[in-house]
């Protein structure tokens, strides 16, 4: 029976050691994933700010171009409006209908 008790004691020790290393692994994993999420959030925010700044610049350029256009007293030419030609009325065929 002594050998069985020694083996069981050794196995219990190994199991406890593995549990400890597993908890350490999980904590390290949580920290690593948390850091990656923060980096992604910061990168996305930086991209968003850059895109918003680019849009503001484009709007300012368009507004300046509009003011420059209006400053010359010119108006954009209007397209000539026309109605589409009507299709000729269909003639009633002889022998059909009233």
Secondary structure as UniProt FT lines:
FT   HELIX           2..71
FT   TURN            72..73
FT   TURN            94..95
//
